[in-house]
């Protein structure tokens, strides 16, 4: 393959990869990252095989660089996946309590506060006062 053909192939792969990843919904990015970690592991195994079969010094240096880059890629992929999964963890999950404690689901966490109360969390019986258009809470008149 000529140099122009190789450059064309790399450019085509980059554009196709960008177009495919840009169309993936955000909910699927975490499983996609886990799948790419698997592929990076295969690349790392191939680099180790190539390094093991290297004959000369130049081949050994290139193989060492390939193994180092592959290992960094695998570790980086797992770090990014861990950070993405941490976005889904809530405070209530970290404490070991269930998110449906007491029959009520609170997806934001256990810390429910009134807008004006800075340090006092809401109890189970309290609720945030809601005023609707045409309703005056202070006089009890629903006009």
Helices and strands as residue ranges (DSSP letters): H 3-22, G 26-28, H 29-52, H 57-86, H 91-94, G 101-103, E 135-136, E 141-142
